[in-house]
Amino acid sequence: MSTLAHVFEAQGLATIALGSMRAAIEQTAPPRGLFCDFPLGRPLGIPGDAEFQHEVLAAALGLLDATEPIFAQYPISIEEDPSEAIACALPPRHDPGAHPAVDEARGLRNAYDRGAVKTGTRNGVGRVLSADDIPAAIEAFVRVAEGVPWKEAGIPGIPSRVSQDIRGYYETAALALIDHAPSAWTGTRWFLDETEAGKTILAARTAMRDAGAKHALWFYMTPADR
């Protein structure tokens, strides 16, 4: 982002880099940078609080008046509550012949569709998959977890990106099953700790690591602390 900012500035376009990782902004030194001490994934702070978000944007746009490179910090910090958990009922088994993670994903489809409407999600789950692709992608990770080399398992793309789309599918479904905006990373913890698909992704990640797959292929399948 900061590299592109320098390119755009060289062409006469003013830019502002807004981010939640102080070191990343400082090290890449964009022409105008605003550090917001918010949880990752929440660049404007508080979900659903338009007034707060507009205040953050106003602070960012205020940097356009600077005539020299500037780094600023938004004065309000927001800490994640690691104790918060999503209480989200998963669907009962429907197809005993399917792997539990695949059956689970299929059972969440209606919730995903409602969550997609709620969040305005369009054009697929993420960078690689559509909602229709999710069960087959999970099946591929099941095969990896069972010992099939990842290149032969039928993963429909780069493993880290596919796993992120699966997680996005689940988190979107969860938003339809709860009545509030959860704190940052709560959905991720729920996915990895409570769902069959999350456990499958973790097992596939371990299998790829142990099989000597390239670090970047398996490491980014889940957050670094997992």
mmCIF file of the C-alpha atoms, coordinates in Angstrom:
data_MODEL
# 
_entry.id   MODEL 
# 
loop_
_atom_site.group_PDB 
_atom_site.id 
_atom_site.type_symbol 
_atom_site.label_atom_id 
_atom_site.label_alt_id 
_atom_site.label_comp_id 
_atom_site.label_asym_id 
_atom_site.label_entity_id 
_atom_site.label_seq_id 
_atom_site.pdbx_PDB_ins_code 
_atom_site.Cartn_x 
_atom_site.Cartn_y 
_atom_site.Cartn_z 
_atom_site.occupancy 
_atom_site.B_iso_or_equiv 
_atom_site.pdbx_formal_charge 
_atom_site.auth_seq_id 
_atom_site.auth_comp_id 
_atom_site.auth_asym_id 
_atom_site.auth_atom_id 
_atom_site.pdbx_PDB_model_num 
ATOM 1   C CA . MET A 1 1   ? 0.000   0.000   0.000   1.00 0.00 ? 1   MET A CA 1 
ATOM 2   C CA . SER A 1 2   ? 2.717   2.461   0.954   1.00 0.00 ? 2   SER A CA 1 
ATOM 3   C CA . THR A 1 3   ? 4.716   1.594   -2.165  1.00 0.00 ? 3   THR A CA 1 
ATOM 4   C CA . LEU A 1 4   ? 1.689   2.382   -4.313  1.00 0.00 ? 4   LEU A CA 1 
ATOM 5   C CA . ALA A 1 5   ? 1.234   5.610   -2.384  1.00 0.00 ? 5   ALA A CA 1 
ATOM 6   C CA . HIS A 1 6   ? 4.685   6.757   -3.510  1.00 0.00 ? 6   HIS A CA 1 
ATOM 7   C CA . VAL A 1 7   ? 3.886   5.799   -7.120  1.00 0.00 ? 7   VAL A CA 1 
ATOM 8   C CA . PHE A 1 8   ? 0.609   7.721   -7.064  1.00 0.00 ? 8   PHE A CA 1 
ATOM 9   C CA . GLU A 1 9   ? 2.217   10.737  -5.414  1.00 0.00 ? 9   GLU A CA 1 
ATOM 10  C CA . ALA A 1 10  ? 4.863   10.809  -8.133  1.00 0.00 ? 10  ALA A CA 1 
ATOM 11  C CA . GLN A 1 11  ? 2.014   11.171  -10.629 1.00 0.00 ? 11  GLN A CA 1 
ATOM 12  C CA . GLY A 1 12  ? 0.473   14.045  -8.708  1.00 0.00 ? 12  GLY A CA 1 
ATOM 13  C CA . LEU A 1 13  ? -2.188  12.107  -6.787  1.00 0.00 ? 13  LEU A CA 1 
ATOM 14  C CA . ALA A 1 14  ? -2.371  12.782  -3.044  1.00 0.00 ? 14  ALA A CA 1 
ATOM 15  C CA . THR A 1 15  ? -2.588  9.662   -0.855  1.00 0.00 ? 15  THR A CA 1 
ATOM 16  C CA . ILE A 1 16  ? -3.171  8.659   2.754   1.00 0.00 ? 16  ILE A CA 1 
ATOM 17  C CA . ALA A 1 17  ? -2.107  5.311   4.227   1.00 0.00 ? 17  ALA A CA 1 
ATOM 18  C CA . LEU A 1 18  ? -4.370  4.288   7.097   1.00 0.00 ? 18  LEU A CA 1 
ATOM 19  C CA . GLY A 1 19  ? -3.430  1.176   9.044   1.00 0.00 ? 19  GLY A CA 1 
ATOM 20  C CA . SER A 1 20  ? -3.515  -0.707  12.333  1.00 0.00 ? 20  SER A CA 1 
ATOM 21  C CA . MET A 1 21  ? 0.111   -1.894  12.345  1.00 0.00 ? 21  MET A CA 1 
ATOM 22  C CA . ARG A 1 22  ? 2.356   0.924   13.524  1.00 0.00 ? 22  ARG A CA 1 
ATOM 23  C CA . ALA A 1 23  ? 5.631   -0.733  12.507  1.00 0.00 ? 23  ALA A CA 1 
ATOM 24  C CA . ALA A 1 24  ? 4.368   -1.406  8.994   1.00 0.00 ? 24  ALA A CA 1 
ATOM 25  C CA . ILE A 1 25  ? 3.463   2.231   8.435   1.00 0.00 ? 25  ILE A CA 1 
ATOM 26  C CA . GLU A 1 26  ? 6.659   3.560   9.975   1.00 0.00 ? 26  GLU A CA 1 
ATOM 27  C CA . GLN A 1 27  ? 8.933   1.174   8.057   1.00 0.00 ? 27  GLN A CA 1 
ATOM 28  C CA . THR A 1 28  ? 7.308   1.752   4.662   1.00 0.00 ? 28  THR A CA 1 
ATOM 29  C CA . ALA A 1 29  ? 7.118   5.529   5.241   1.00 0.00 ? 29  ALA A CA 1 
ATOM 30  C CA . PRO A 1 30  ? 4.177   6.592   3.087   1.00 0.00 ? 30  PRO A CA 1 
ATOM 31  C CA . PRO A 1 31  ? 3.942   10.321  2.302   1.00 0.00 ? 31  PRO A CA 1 
ATOM 32  C CA . ARG A 1 32  ? 0.991   10.596  4.694   1.00 0.00 ? 32  ARG A CA 1 
ATOM 33  C CA . GLY A 1 33  ? 0.333   7.868   7.245   1.00 0.00 ? 33  GLY A CA 1 
ATOM 34  C CA . LEU A 1 34  ? -2.281  7.577   9.983   1.00 0.00 ? 34  LEU A CA 1 
ATOM 35  C CA . PHE A 1 35  ? -1.814  4.842   12.579  1.00 0.00 ? 35  PHE A CA 1 
ATOM 36  C CA . CYS A 1 36  ? -5.057  3.756   14.212  1.00 0.00 ? 36  CYS A CA 1 
ATOM 37  C CA . ASP A 1 37  ? -4.559  1.549   17.244  1.00 0.00 ? 37  ASP A CA 1 
ATOM 38  C CA . PHE A 1 38  ? -7.561  -0.621  16.413  1.00 0.00 ? 38  PHE A CA 1 
ATOM 39  C CA . PRO A 1 39  ? -7.870  -4.415  16.078  1.00 0.00 ? 39  PRO A CA 1 
ATOM 40  C CA . LEU A 1 40  ? -6.684  -5.720  12.707  1.00 0.00 ? 40  LEU A CA 1 
ATOM 41  C CA . GLY A 1 41  ? -9.495  -5.859  10.190  1.00 0.00 ? 41  GLY A CA 1 
ATOM 42  C CA . ARG A 1 42  ? -11.267 -2.875  11.761  1.00 0.00 ? 42  ARG A CA 1 
ATOM 43  C CA . PRO A 1 43  ? -9.468  0.072   10.087  1.00 0.00 ? 43  PRO A CA 1 
ATOM 44  C CA . LEU A 1 44  ? -12.241 2.525   10.979  1.00 0.00 ? 44  LEU A CA 1 
ATOM 45  C CA . GLY A 1 45  ? -12.672 1.328   14.536  1.00 0.00 ? 45  GLY A CA 1 
ATOM 46  C CA . ILE A 1 46  ? -16.153 0.508   15.748  1.00 0.00 ? 46  ILE A CA 1 
ATOM 47  C CA . PRO A 1 47  ? -18.489 -1.560  13.536  1.00 0.00 ? 47  PRO A CA 1 
ATOM 48  C CA . GLY A 1 48  ? -21.809 0.120   12.934  1.00 0.00 ? 48  GLY A CA 1 
ATOM 49  C CA . ASP A 1 49  ? -20.746 3.410   14.540  1.00 0.00 ? 49  ASP A CA 1 
ATOM 50  C CA . ALA A 1 50  ? -20.922 5.807   11.601  1.00 0.00 ? 50  ALA A CA 1 
ATOM 51  C CA . GLU A 1 51  ? -20.104 8.864   13.700  1.00 0.00 ? 51  GLU A CA 1 
ATOM 52  C CA . PHE A 1 52  ? -16.876 7.326   15.014  1.00 0.00 ? 52  PHE A CA 1 
ATOM 53  C CA . GLN A 1 53  ? -15.894 6.111   11.542  1.00 0.00 ? 53  GLN A CA 1 
ATOM 54  C CA . HIS A 1 54  ? -16.477 9.562   10.062  1.00 0.00 ? 54  HIS A CA 1 
ATOM 55  C CA . GLU A 1 55  ? -14.239 11.059  12.742  1.00 0.00 ? 55  GLU A CA 1 
ATOM 56  C CA . VAL A 1 56  ? -11.453 8.637   11.777  1.00 0.00 ? 56  VAL A CA 1 
ATOM 57  C CA . LEU A 1 57  ? -11.873 9.496   8.100   1.00 0.00 ? 57  LEU A CA 1 
ATOM 58  C CA . ALA A 1 58  ? -11.848 13.209  8.906   1.00 0.00 ? 58  ALA A CA 1 
ATOM 59  C CA . ALA A 1 59  ? -8.559  12.784  10.774  1.00 0.00 ? 59  ALA A CA 1 
ATOM 60  C CA . ALA A 1 60  ? -7.101  10.903  7.815   1.00 0.00 ? 60  ALA A CA 1 
ATOM 61  C CA . LEU A 1 61  ? -8.278  13.459  5.263   1.00 0.00 ? 61  LEU A CA 1 
ATOM 62  C CA . GLY A 1 62  ? -6.848  16.217  7.455   1.00 0.00 ? 62  GLY A CA 1 
ATOM 63  C CA . LEU A 1 63  ? -3.383  14.921  6.587   1.00 0.00 ? 63  LEU A CA 1 
ATOM 64  C CA . LEU A 1 64  ? -3.890  16.142  3.016   1.00 0.00 ? 64  LEU A CA 1 
ATOM 65  C CA . ASP A 1 65  ? -3.004  19.631  4.225   1.00 0.00 ? 65  ASP A CA 1 
ATOM 66  C CA . ALA A 1 66  ? 0.549   18.495  5.036   1.00 0.00 ? 66  ALA A CA 1 
ATOM 67  C CA . THR A 1 67  ? 3.234   19.759  2.662   1.00 0.00 ? 67  THR A CA 1 
ATOM 68  C CA . GLU A 1 68  ? 5.917   17.409  4.027   1.00 0.00 ? 68  GLU A CA 1 
ATOM 69  C CA . PRO A 1 69  ? 5.804   13.672  4.795   1.00 0.00 ? 69  PRO A CA 1 
ATOM 70  C CA . ILE A 1 70  ? 3.788   13.114  7.959   1.00 0.00 ? 70  ILE A CA 1 
ATOM 71  C CA . PHE A 1 71  ? 3.063   10.260  10.335  1.00 0.00 ? 71  PHE A CA 1 
ATOM 72  C CA . ALA A 1 72  ? 0.222   10.707  12.812  1.00 0.00 ? 72  ALA A CA 1 
ATOM 73  C CA . GLN A 1 73  ? -1.578  8.567   15.364  1.00 0.00 ? 73  GLN A CA 1 
ATOM 74  C CA . TYR A 1 74  ? -5.313  8.651   15.945  1.00 0.00 ? 74  TYR A CA 1 
ATOM 75  C CA . PRO A 1 75  ? -5.811  9.679   19.592  1.00 0.00 ? 75  PRO A CA 1 
ATOM 76  C CA . ILE A 1 76  ? -8.263  6.921   20.527  1.00 0.00 ? 76  ILE A CA 1 
ATOM 77  C CA . SER A 1 77  ? -7.211  3.277   20.954  1.00 0.00 ? 77  SER A CA 1 
ATOM 78  C CA . ILE A 1 78  ? -9.529  0.283   20.852  1.00 0.00 ? 78  ILE A CA 1 
ATOM 79  C CA . GLU A 1 79  ? -8.468  -2.975  22.485  1.00 0.00 ? 79  GLU A CA 1 
ATOM 80  C CA . GLU A 1 80  ? -9.775  -6.332  21.405  1.00 0.00 ? 80  GLU A CA 1 
ATOM 81  C CA . ASP A 1 81  ? -11.588 -8.351  24.063  1.00 0.00 ? 81  ASP A CA 1 
ATOM 82  C CA . PRO A 1 82  ? -9.982  -11.813 23.800  1.00 0.00 ? 82  PRO A CA 1 
ATOM 83  C CA . SER A 1 83  ? -12.478 -13.238 26.273  1.00 0.00 ? 83  SER A CA 1 
ATOM 84  C CA . GLU A 1 84  ? -15.485 -12.628 24.035  1.00 0.00 ? 84  GLU A CA 1 
ATOM 85  C CA . ALA A 1 85  ? -16.784 -15.722 22.285  1.00 0.00 ? 85  ALA A CA 1 
ATOM 86  C CA . ILE A 1 86  ? -19.460 -16.310 19.680  1.00 0.00 ? 86  ILE A CA 1 
ATOM 87  C CA . ALA A 1 87  ? -22.335 -18.453 20.866  1.00 0.00 ? 87  ALA A CA 1 
ATOM 88  C CA . CYS A 1 88  ? -23.380 -19.826 17.516  1.00 0.00 ? 88  CYS A CA 1 
ATOM 89  C CA . ALA A 1 89  ? -25.271 -23.083 17.100  1.00 0.00 ? 89  ALA A CA 1 
ATOM 90  C CA . LEU A 1 90  ? -23.926 -25.256 14.304  1.00 0.00 ? 90  LEU A CA 1 
ATOM 91  C CA . PRO A 1 91  ? -26.331 -27.250 12.135  1.00 0.00 ? 91  PRO A CA 1 
ATOM 92  C CA . PRO A 1 92  ? -27.077 -30.891 13.024  1.00 0.00 ? 92  PRO A CA 1 
ATOM 93  C CA . ARG A 1 93  ? -25.653 -33.648 10.830  1.00 0.00 ? 93  ARG A CA 1 
ATOM 94  C CA . HIS A 1 94  ? -27.692 -34.190 7.681   1.00 0.00 ? 94  HIS A CA 1 
ATOM 95  C CA . ASP A 1 95  ? -25.628 -36.571 5.549   1.00 0.00 ? 95  ASP A CA 1 
ATOM 96  C CA . PRO A 1 96  ? -23.954 -39.284 7.658   1.00 0.00 ? 96  PRO A CA 1 
ATOM 97  C CA . GLY A 1 97  ? -22.003 -40.370 4.592   1.00 0.00 ? 97  GLY A CA 1 
ATOM 98  C CA . ALA A 1 98  ? -20.215 -37.042 4.238   1.00 0.00 ? 98  ALA A CA 1 
ATOM 99  C CA . HIS A 1 99  ? -17.216 -35.920 6.246   1.00 0.00 ? 99  HIS A CA 1 
ATOM 100 C CA . PRO A 1 100 ? -18.439 -33.904 9.282   1.00 0.00 ? 100 PRO A CA 1 
ATOM 101 C CA . ALA A 1 101 ? -16.743 -30.729 8.019   1.00 0.00 ? 101 ALA A CA 1 
ATOM 102 C CA . VAL A 1 102 ? -18.327 -31.031 4.575   1.00 0.00 ? 102 VAL A CA 1 
ATOM 103 C CA . ASP A 1 103 ? -21.748 -31.791 6.025   1.00 0.00 ? 103 ASP A CA 1 
ATOM 104 C CA . GLU A 1 104 ? -21.363 -28.825 8.364   1.00 0.00 ? 104 GLU A CA 1 
ATOM 105 C CA . ALA A 1 105 ? -20.497 -26.429 5.538   1.00 0.00 ? 105 ALA A CA 1 
ATOM 106 C CA . ARG A 1 106 ? -23.477 -27.533 3.494   1.00 0.00 ? 106 ARG A CA 1 
ATOM 107 C CA . GLY A 1 107 ? -25.732 -27.082 6.506   1.00 0.00 ? 107 GLY A CA 1 
ATOM 108 C CA . LEU A 1 108 ? -24.540 -23.482 6.919   1.00 0.00 ? 108 LEU A CA 1 
ATOM 109 C CA . ARG A 1 109 ? -25.404 -22.447 3.366   1.00 0.00 ? 109 ARG A CA 1 
ATOM 110 C CA . ASN A 1 110 ? -28.730 -20.799 4.229   1.00 0.00 ? 110 ASN A CA 1 
ATOM 111 C CA . ALA A 1 111 ? -27.065 -18.894 7.064   1.00 0.00 ? 111 ALA A CA 1 
ATOM 112 C CA . TYR A 1 112 ? -24.288 -17.817 4.706   1.00 0.00 ? 112 TYR A CA 1 
ATOM 113 C CA . ASP A 1 113 ? -26.811 -16.517 2.187   1.00 0.00 ? 113 ASP A CA 1 
ATOM 114 C CA . ARG A 1 114 ? -28.550 -14.481 4.903   1.00 0.00 ? 114 ARG A CA 1 
ATOM 115 C CA . GLY A 1 115 ? -25.219 -13.212 6.186   1.00 0.00 ? 115 GLY A CA 1 
ATOM 116 C CA . ALA A 1 116 ? -24.165 -12.227 2.662   1.00 0.00 ? 116 ALA A CA 1 
ATOM 117 C CA . VAL A 1 117 ? -27.277 -10.081 2.343   1.00 0.00 ? 117 VAL A CA 1 
ATOM 118 C CA . LYS A 1 118 ? -26.668 -8.609  5.810   1.00 0.00 ? 118 LYS A CA 1 
ATOM 119 C CA . THR A 1 119 ? -23.066 -7.679  5.062   1.00 0.00 ? 119 THR A CA 1 
ATOM 120 C CA . GLY A 1 120 ? -23.441 -6.821  1.387   1.00 0.00 ? 120 GLY A CA 1 
ATOM 121 C CA . THR A 1 121 ? -21.111 -9.649  0.315   1.00 0.00 ? 121 THR A CA 1 
ATOM 122 C CA . ARG A 1 122 ? -21.187 -10.119 -3.443  1.00 0.00 ? 122 ARG A CA 1 
ATOM 123 C CA . ASN A 1 123 ? -19.305 -11.905 -6.204  1.00 0.00 ? 123 ASN A CA 1 
ATOM 124 C CA . GLY A 1 124 ? -18.285 -14.916 -4.191  1.00 0.00 ? 124 GLY A CA 1 
ATOM 125 C CA . VAL A 1 125 ? -16.906 -15.550 -0.745  1.00 0.00 ? 125 VAL A CA 1 
ATOM 126 C CA . GLY A 1 126 ? -13.458 -14.065 -1.271  1.00 0.00 ? 126 GLY A CA 1 
ATOM 127 C CA . ARG A 1 127 ? -10.538 -13.992 -3.647  1.00 0.00 ? 127 ARG A CA 1 
ATOM 128 C CA . VAL A 1 128 ? -10.825 -17.566 -4.933  1.00 0.00 ? 128 VAL A CA 1 
ATOM 129 C CA . LEU A 1 129 ? -14.063 -19.343 -4.096  1.00 0.00 ? 129 LEU A CA 1 
ATOM 130 C CA . SER A 1 130 ? -17.792 -18.921 -4.467  1.00 0.00 ? 130 SER A CA 1 
ATOM 131 C CA . ALA A 1 131 ? -20.149 -20.278 -1.828  1.00 0.00 ? 131 ALA A CA 1 
ATOM 132 C CA . ASP A 1 132 ? -20.871 -23.243 -4.092  1.00 0.00 ? 132 ASP A CA 1 
ATOM 133 C CA . ASP A 1 133 ? -17.164 -24.161 -4.065  1.00 0.00 ? 133 ASP A CA 1 
ATOM 134 C CA . ILE A 1 134 ? -16.800 -24.373 -0.277  1.00 0.00 ? 134 ILE A CA 1 
ATOM 135 C CA . PRO A 1 135 ? -17.773 -28.045 0.373   1.00 0.00 ? 135 PRO A CA 1 
ATOM 136 C CA . ALA A 1 136 ? -15.427 -29.347 -2.342  1.00 0.00 ? 136 ALA A CA 1 
ATOM 137 C CA . ALA A 1 137 ? -12.598 -27.152 -1.065  1.00 0.00 ? 137 ALA A CA 1 
ATOM 138 C CA . ILE A 1 138 ? -13.070 -28.536 2.432   1.00 0.00 ? 138 ILE A CA 1 
ATOM 139 C CA . GLU A 1 139 ? -13.037 -32.066 1.019   1.00 0.00 ? 139 GLU A CA 1 
ATOM 140 C CA . ALA A 1 140 ? -9.653  -31.281 -0.509  1.00 0.00 ? 140 ALA A CA 1 
ATOM 141 C CA . PHE A 1 141 ? -8.281  -30.208 2.868   1.00 0.00 ? 141 PHE A CA 1 
ATOM 142 C CA . VAL A 1 142 ? -9.729  -33.366 4.429   1.00 0.00 ? 142 VAL A CA 1 
ATOM 143 C CA . ARG A 1 143 ? -7.613  -35.367 1.979   1.00 0.00 ? 143 ARG A CA 1 
ATOM 144 C CA . VAL A 1 144 ? -4.535  -33.333 2.894   1.00 0.00 ? 144 VAL A CA 1 
ATOM 145 C CA . ALA A 1 145 ? -5.173  -33.912 6.604   1.00 0.00 ? 145 ALA A CA 1 
ATOM 146 C CA . GLU A 1 146 ? -5.410  -37.641 5.852   1.00 0.00 ? 146 GLU A CA 1 
ATOM 147 C CA . GLY A 1 147 ? -2.002  -37.685 4.185   1.00 0.00 ? 147 GLY A CA 1 
ATOM 148 C CA . VAL A 1 148 ? -2.601  -36.893 0.517   1.00 0.00 ? 148 VAL A CA 1 
ATOM 149 C CA . PRO A 1 149 ? 0.075   -34.502 -0.823  1.00 0.00 ? 149 PRO A CA 1 
ATOM 150 C CA . TRP A 1 150 ? -1.480  -31.071 -1.142  1.00 0.00 ? 150 TRP A CA 1 
ATOM 151 C CA . LYS A 1 151 ? -0.699  -30.831 -4.862  1.00 0.00 ? 151 LYS A CA 1 
ATOM 152 C CA . GLU A 1 152 ? -2.702  -34.024 -5.452  1.00 0.00 ? 152 GLU A CA 1 
ATOM 153 C CA . ALA A 1 153 ? -5.615  -33.242 -3.135  1.00 0.00 ? 153 ALA A CA 1 
ATOM 154 C CA . GLY A 1 154 ? -7.551  -30.988 -5.499  1.00 0.00 ? 154 GLY A CA 1 
ATOM 155 C CA . ILE A 1 155 ? -7.262  -27.735 -3.551  1.00 0.00 ? 155 ILE A CA 1 
ATOM 156 C CA . PRO A 1 156 ? -8.782  -25.144 -5.940  1.00 0.00 ? 156 PRO A CA 1 
ATOM 157 C CA . GLY A 1 157 ? -6.023  -22.578 -5.607  1.00 0.00 ? 157 GLY A CA 1 
ATOM 158 C CA . ILE A 1 158 ? -3.229  -21.490 -3.291  1.00 0.00 ? 158 ILE A CA 1 
ATOM 159 C CA . PRO A 1 159 ? -3.928  -23.232 0.050   1.00 0.00 ? 159 PRO A CA 1 
ATOM 160 C CA . SER A 1 160 ? -3.643  -20.092 2.172   1.00 0.00 ? 160 SER A CA 1 
ATOM 161 C CA . ARG A 1 161 ? -6.102  -18.170 0.015   1.00 0.00 ? 161 ARG A CA 1 
ATOM 162 C CA . VAL A 1 162 ? -8.548  -21.060 -0.208  1.00 0.00 ? 162 VAL A CA 1 
ATOM 163 C CA . SER A 1 163 ? -8.505  -21.537 3.565   1.00 0.00 ? 163 SER A CA 1 
ATOM 164 C CA . GLN A 1 164 ? -9.125  -17.825 4.068   1.00 0.00 ? 164 GLN A CA 1 
ATOM 165 C CA . ASP A 1 165 ? -12.169 -18.006 1.808   1.00 0.00 ? 165 ASP A CA 1 
ATOM 166 C CA . ILE A 1 166 ? -13.512 -20.986 3.756   1.00 0.00 ? 166 ILE A CA 1 
ATOM 167 C CA . ARG A 1 167 ? -13.085 -19.013 6.956   1.00 0.00 ? 167 ARG A CA 1 
ATOM 168 C CA . GLY A 1 168 ? -14.842 -16.055 5.347   1.00 0.00 ? 168 GLY A CA 1 
ATOM 169 C CA . TYR A 1 169 ? -17.775 -18.276 4.417   1.00 0.00 ? 169 TYR A CA 1 
ATOM 170 C CA . TYR A 1 170 ? -18.108 -19.449 8.014   1.00 0.00 ? 170 TYR A CA 1 
ATOM 171 C CA . GLU A 1 171 ? -17.740 -15.998 9.535   1.00 0.00 ? 171 GLU A CA 1 
ATOM 172 C CA . THR A 1 172 ? -20.366 -14.606 7.168   1.00 0.00 ? 172 THR A CA 1 
ATOM 173 C CA . ALA A 1 173 ? -22.721 -17.421 8.161   1.00 0.00 ? 173 ALA A CA 1 
ATOM 174 C CA . ALA A 1 174 ? -22.047 -16.686 11.839  1.00 0.00 ? 174 ALA A CA 1 
ATOM 175 C CA . LEU A 1 175 ? -23.095 -13.059 11.370  1.00 0.00 ? 175 LEU A CA 1 
ATOM 176 C CA . ALA A 1 176 ? -26.530 -14.309 10.339  1.00 0.00 ? 176 ALA A CA 1 
ATOM 177 C CA . LEU A 1 177 ? -26.792 -16.460 13.466  1.00 0.00 ? 177 LEU A CA 1 
ATOM 178 C CA . ILE A 1 178 ? -25.919 -13.808 16.053  1.00 0.00 ? 178 ILE A CA 1 
ATOM 179 C CA . ASP A 1 179 ? -27.545 -10.463 16.774  1.00 0.00 ? 179 ASP A CA 1 
ATOM 180 C CA . HIS A 1 180 ? -24.496 -8.220  17.167  1.00 0.00 ? 180 HIS A CA 1 
ATOM 181 C CA . ALA A 1 181 ? -21.201 -7.298  15.549  1.00 0.00 ? 181 ALA A CA 1 
ATOM 182 C CA . PRO A 1 182 ? -18.577 -9.415  17.338  1.00 0.00 ? 182 PRO A CA 1 
ATOM 183 C CA . SER A 1 183 ? -15.210 -8.027  18.342  1.00 0.00 ? 183 SER A CA 1 
ATOM 184 C CA . ALA A 1 184 ? -12.294 -8.487  15.958  1.00 0.00 ? 184 ALA A CA 1 
ATOM 185 C CA . TRP A 1 185 ? -10.957 -12.031 15.574  1.00 0.00 ? 185 TRP A CA 1 
ATOM 186 C CA . THR A 1 186 ? -13.884 -13.494 17.536  1.00 0.00 ? 186 THR A CA 1 
ATOM 187 C CA . GLY A 1 187 ? -15.214 -15.110 14.382  1.00 0.00 ? 187 GLY A CA 1 
ATOM 188 C CA . THR A 1 188 ? -11.801 -16.523 13.565  1.00 0.00 ? 188 THR A CA 1 
ATOM 189 C CA . ARG A 1 189 ? -11.424 -18.053 17.013  1.00 0.00 ? 189 ARG A CA 1 
ATOM 190 C CA . TRP A 1 190 ? -14.911 -19.560 16.721  1.00 0.00 ? 190 TRP A CA 1 
ATOM 191 C CA . PHE A 1 191 ? -14.089 -21.015 13.303  1.00 0.00 ? 191 PHE A CA 1 
ATOM 192 C CA . LEU A 1 192 ? -10.819 -22.611 14.393  1.00 0.00 ? 192 LEU A CA 1 
ATOM 193 C CA . ASP A 1 193 ? -11.907 -23.801 17.834  1.00 0.00 ? 193 ASP A CA 1 
ATOM 194 C CA . GLU A 1 194 ? -15.541 -24.785 17.376  1.00 0.00 ? 194 GLU A CA 1 
ATOM 195 C CA . THR A 1 195 ? -16.176 -25.875 13.798  1.00 0.00 ? 195 THR A CA 1 
ATOM 196 C CA . GLU A 1 196 ? -15.294 -29.094 12.038  1.00 0.00 ? 196 GLU A CA 1 
ATOM 197 C CA . ALA A 1 197 ? -13.996 -27.148 9.057   1.00 0.00 ? 197 ALA A CA 1 
ATOM 198 C CA . GLY A 1 198 ? -11.676 -25.124 11.268  1.00 0.00 ? 198 GLY A CA 1 
ATOM 199 C CA . LYS A 1 199 ? -10.274 -28.254 12.848  1.00 0.00 ? 199 LYS A CA 1 
ATOM 200 C CA . THR A 1 200 ? -9.779  -29.708 9.365   1.00 0.00 ? 200 THR A CA 1 
ATOM 201 C CA . ILE A 1 201 ? -7.852  -26.632 8.215   1.00 0.00 ? 201 ILE A CA 1 
ATOM 202 C CA . LEU A 1 202 ? -5.600  -26.846 11.272  1.00 0.00 ? 202 LEU A CA 1 
ATOM 203 C CA . ALA A 1 203 ? -4.969  -30.557 10.655  1.00 0.00 ? 203 ALA A CA 1 
ATOM 204 C CA . ALA A 1 204 ? -4.222  -29.954 6.964   1.00 0.00 ? 204 ALA A CA 1 
ATOM 205 C CA . ARG A 1 205 ? -1.860  -27.120 7.875   1.00 0.00 ? 205 ARG A CA 1 
ATOM 206 C CA . THR A 1 206 ? 0.059   -29.403 10.227  1.00 0.00 ? 206 THR A CA 1 
ATOM 207 C CA . ALA A 1 207 ? 0.190   -32.159 7.608   1.00 0.00 ? 207 ALA A CA 1 
ATOM 208 C CA . MET A 1 208 ? 1.577   -29.771 4.989   1.00 0.00 ? 208 MET A CA 1 
ATOM 209 C CA . ARG A 1 209 ? 4.181   -28.453 7.403   1.00 0.00 ? 209 ARG A CA 1 
ATOM 210 C CA . ASP A 1 210 ? 5.279   -31.940 8.387   1.00 0.00 ? 210 ASP A CA 1 
ATOM 211 C CA . ALA A 1 211 ? 5.464   -32.984 4.727   1.00 0.00 ? 211 ALA A CA 1 
ATOM 212 C CA . GLY A 1 212 ? 7.903   -30.167 3.975   1.00 0.00 ? 212 GLY A CA 1 
ATOM 213 C CA . ALA A 1 213 ? 5.614   -27.884 1.968   1.00 0.00 ? 213 ALA A CA 1 
ATOM 214 C CA . LYS A 1 214 ? 6.901   -24.368 1.423   1.00 0.00 ? 214 LYS A CA 1 
ATOM 215 C CA . HIS A 1 215 ? 6.447   -22.220 4.507   1.00 0.00 ? 215 HIS A CA 1 
ATOM 216 C CA . ALA A 1 216 ? 4.259   -19.599 2.825   1.00 0.00 ? 216 ALA A CA 1 
ATOM 217 C CA . LEU A 1 217 ? 1.846   -22.242 1.527   1.00 0.00 ? 217 LEU A CA 1 
ATOM 218 C CA . TRP A 1 218 ? 0.849   -23.608 4.934   1.00 0.00 ? 218 TRP A CA 1 
ATOM 219 C CA . PHE A 1 219 ? 1.828   -20.906 7.432   1.00 0.00 ? 219 PHE A CA 1 
ATOM 220 C CA . TYR A 1 220 ? -0.775  -18.388 6.245   1.00 0.00 ? 220 TYR A CA 1 
ATOM 221 C CA . MET A 1 221 ? -3.627  -20.877 6.221   1.00 0.00 ? 221 MET A CA 1 
ATOM 222 C CA . THR A 1 222 ? -4.462  -19.612 9.735   1.00 0.00 ? 222 THR A CA 1 
ATOM 223 C CA . PRO A 1 223 ? -3.389  -16.604 11.795  1.00 0.00 ? 223 PRO A CA 1 
ATOM 224 C CA . ALA A 1 224 ? 0.254   -16.788 12.821  1.00 0.00 ? 224 ALA A CA 1 
ATOM 225 C CA . ASP A 1 225 ? -0.493  -17.501 16.475  1.00 0.00 ? 225 ASP A CA 1 
ATOM 226 C CA . ARG A 1 226 ? -2.169  -20.780 15.551  1.00 0.00 ? 226 ARG A CA 1 
# 
